Amino acid sequence: MDNLTFANSILLVEGLKIIPQSSYPVFILLLLVYVFIMVSNIGLIILISTEKNLHHPMHFLFCNLPLNDIMGTTVILPRLMQDILRETSERYMTYVECVVQAYFVHVFAVACHYVLMIMAFDRYVAICNPLLNIIKINNNQLNQKSTAAIMTNKMVVKLSASAWGLAVVMVSILLGLTIRLSRCRSKIENPFCDNASLFKLSCENVIVNNVFGIVYTVIVFTLSLGSVFITYGKIATVCITSKNKSLNSKAMKTCSTHIAVYIIMFVSCASFIFLHRFPEYSESRKLASIMFHIVPPGLNPVVYGLQTKEIRQTFIKFWCRKK
């Protein structure tokens, strides 16, 4: 067949292998998870945007995370829940729909790392700058820089635009290399579409796609993992140097929860990318890929939202006022 025939081809999505008796329980479970993720993330954005006492660069920067979580969950779960109630042979999707889904899947995955890198830098500025000021004041050396002078609204806009812009550009290149390939297969061996599933449809040589995908993934993972742990390592060093026990306790509590969520996100993301290279572990790969789109978006509002004192207090006041 020529490329024109393939342009409007229909793909069969393998989906999850669930016995008929478990279809409705799994559907209800995923629906409840999806509702929780959407309500918590949208509620957090509304809370930050409407409460004036939360109109600070740190909280505006944080809004990137729930926005990304809403996108990443919405692009996967509604379609997945729909397929669960269908027969395996009826889970069809057009090639265009598959490409669009894969595009947003990868933007979500890449933006997760970029946004968390920026938030780690923000944590460093917020925690280390006051502690360094205390240390220098004790040594009669007043540091004139403040957190507000570094993380301004203008800086937040620049960092956010850089994160999203880089994600969009790099994913466009990634998918562009795949779209150029002709296709000889029509089955997506995954619960949803991603780049690897798309270029596996081709019988051409896909070494360029594999190399670019692996190299870019390694670069993103290295930068993400390195920057996060270097940043938190510096925070720990400053905390050890400082003698302020209350600030140290608060800093370590904040960092530990952030690192825990980051590790969950990193492991689930790395697992399904790595397992794509091993067909015998297809079911494990499917589970890891779905967990990546469920667990971090569900935990982020709790850990990053309610763990922040200002957001937690505002939420409690808002809840009591409504009741």
N, C-alpha and C positions, 0 to 999 in steps of 0.2 A: 504494500500500500504506500501511496505517496504521503508527504507531510500534510497536504490539504485534507486528506481523509482523517488523519490523526488529530487534526486541529479541533474537531468536535467529538472526539472519541469519548467513550464512557469507561470509567475505571471501576473495578470491583475492590472495595475496601475490606480487607480480611477481618478487621475488628477483633473483639475479644471472644474467646471461646468459652461461652457460658451455656450451661445446660438450661433447657426451657424452664425448669422449675425455679431457677435462680434469677431469671430475667427481671421479674418485677421487684424482688428485694434489692437487687443491685441497682436497678433504675431509681428506686425510692431513696436509697443511700446516696447515690450521686446527686440526685435532685436536692436533697437536704444540704449536702456539702456545697453545691453550687449556690443555693440561696444564702447560706451562711457567708460564703466568700463575697458575694455581691453586696449583701446588706452591710457587712462589716467594713468593706473597703469604700463603698460609696458613702456610707455614714461617716467615715473618717474624713473623707474629702469635704463633705458638707460641713462637718464640725469645724475643720480648720478654716474653711473659706468664710463661714458666717460669724465665728467668734473673733472679735477684734483683738483679744488678748493673745491669740495664737497667730497673729499676722506678723511673724518673724521669719527671717531667711531660713532658719533651721527647719521650721515646719513647712514652709513652701517647698523646700528641697525634698522633704519627706514625701510630699504628694506625688512625686514621680513613681514611688514604689506601688501604692495602691492603683494608680492609673495603669501601670504595666501589668499588675496582677489581674485587674479586670479584663484587660485585653487578652492576656494569655489563657485565662480560664474560659472566657466566652468563645474563643476561637476553637476550643476543643470539646468542652463538656456538652453543650446542646446537641451537637452532631453525634457525639458518642452515645448519649442517652437515646437518641432517636434510633441509632443502629442496633442498640441492645434489644429493642422491641421488634426488630425486623429479623426475618430469616437471613441466614448467612449468605444465601445466593441473591438476596435483594438489596444488599448494601452498596448501591451504586453512587458514583459521584463523577461529575464531568472533570475533564483535565484542567480546565480553567479554574474551577472551584478548588481543585486540589492544589494548584500552584498558589492561589491566594491564601489558602489555609497554611501551606508550608511557609509562605513569606512571613506571615504574622507569628507563626510558631517560632521561627528563628529570630525575628526581631525581639520577641518576648525573652527568649533565652539569652541573647547577647545583651539586651538592655538590663536584665537582672544583674549581670556582672558589672556593667558600667555604673549603674545607679548605686550599687553597694560599694563600689570603689569610691565614689564621690561622698557617700554617707560616712565611710570610714575616715576620709579626710576631714569631714565636718566634725566627727567625734573627736578627732585629734586636736582640731582648733578649739573646740568647745571645752575639752577637758584639760589639755596640756597648757594652753595659754594662761588660764587663771592660775594653775599650779606653778608655772614658771614665773608668773608675776609675784606669787607669794614667796618663792625661793629668792628671787632677785631683790624683793623689798627687804627681806630679812638680811640680805647682804648689802643693803643700802644702794641697790641699783634698781631704779624704777624703770620698768619696761612700759613704753608709751603705747605699744600696740594693744589693741583689745580685740576680742572675738568679733564684735560688731563691725570693727573697721576692716576685718578680713573677709568675713562671710556676709557681704552686703547683698541686697536684692539683685543688684546688677551682676554680681559674681554668681549668684544662684542661677540666674537666667542663662549666663554664659556656660556654666557647667552642665546644666540640664540640656541645653541646645546641643552642646558638644556630644553628650552621651547618646541622645536620640539620633542626631545627625550621623554620627559614626556608625551606629547600629543599622540605620536605614541604608547607607551607602554600601557597607560591607555585605549585608544580606542581599542587596540588589545584585552585586557582583557574583555572589555565591549562587543565587537562583538563575542569573543570566547564563552562567556556564552550563547549567542543567537544561534550561529551556531550549538551547540550541541543538540538543541531541534529538535524533529521531527515535521512535519508540517501536518496539516489537512485542511488548508485553502489556497487559492491561490490569494487573493485580497489584494492589498496594499491600505489602506484607507488614502492615502496622495498623494500630487502631485509628491513626490519622495520618495526614500527609506531612512529610518533611523532605529535606533535600535528598537524603540517602535513599529514601523510598522512591523518589522521582527518578533519580539517575539509574536506579536498578531496573527501570522499565526499558532501558535502552540496551541494544545489543552491540553498540559501538564501544570503542575503547574509552573508558571513563577514568583513566589514570589521572588526567588533569583535574577532574572534579574531586577525586579522592585525595590527591596531594594538596590541593588548595584548601579543601575542607579540614584535613588533618592539621596542616600548618597553621591555618587561621584559628582553629580550636585550641591548639597548643599555645599560641601567642596570647589569646584571650584568657585562657586558664592561668597561664604563667603570670601575666600582668595582674589579673584579678587576685589570685592567691598570694602573690608576692606583695602587692600593695596593701592588701588587707592585713596580712600578718606583720609586715614591717611597720605599718601604722600602729597596730595594736601593741606591737613590741615596744615601740617608742613610748606609747601611753603607759605601759607597764614600767618602763625604765624611769619615767618622770614620777610616777606614783611612788616607786621605791625611794627615789631621791627626796621626795617631799615628806615632811613630817606631819602633814595634815591628815589625820586618820579618817575624819568624816568624809572629806573629799575623795580620799583614796578608796574608801569603801563604796561610795557612790559610783566612782569611775569603774572599778573592777566589776561591780554588779551589772552596770550598763554594757560593758565590753563583753562579759561572759555570755550574756543572752544574745547579743548581736552575733558573736562568733558561732554560737550553737546553731542559729538559724542559717547562717552562711554555710556552715559545714553540711547541713541537711540539703540545702539548695545545690551546693557544689557536687556532693556525692550522687544525688539523684540525676543531675544533669550529665555528669561524666559517665555514669553507669549505662544509660541508654545509648549514648554516643559510642561508647566502647563496645557494647554488646551488638551493635549493628554489624560488626565485623565477624560475628559468630552466630550463624543461622540456627545452630542447635540450641541456643539459649533465647529463642524468639519470644517465648512466653515471659521470661524474666525481663527481657527488654521492653515488652509492652507494659508490664507492671511498673517498671522504673520510669518510663516515659509519662505515664498517667500520673504517677506520684509527684513528678516534677511540676506538673501543672495543677496539682491539688494541695500538696502539703505546704510549700512556701507561701502561696497566696492565702492559705488559711491561717498560718502562723504569724505572718508579717503584721497584720493589724493588731494582734494580741501583744506580740513581743515589742514591736517598734512603736505601736500606738499607746497602749495602756501602760507600757513600761516607762514612757515619758511622763514625768510628773505633771507638767502643765496640761497635757492632753487628758491624762487620767482625772485630774481635778475638774477640768472643764466638762468632761463627760459625766462625772458624778453629779455636778451641779445641774447640767442640762437634763439628766434623767430624773432627778428629784423634782425639778421644776415641772416636767411633763406629768409626773405622777400626781 
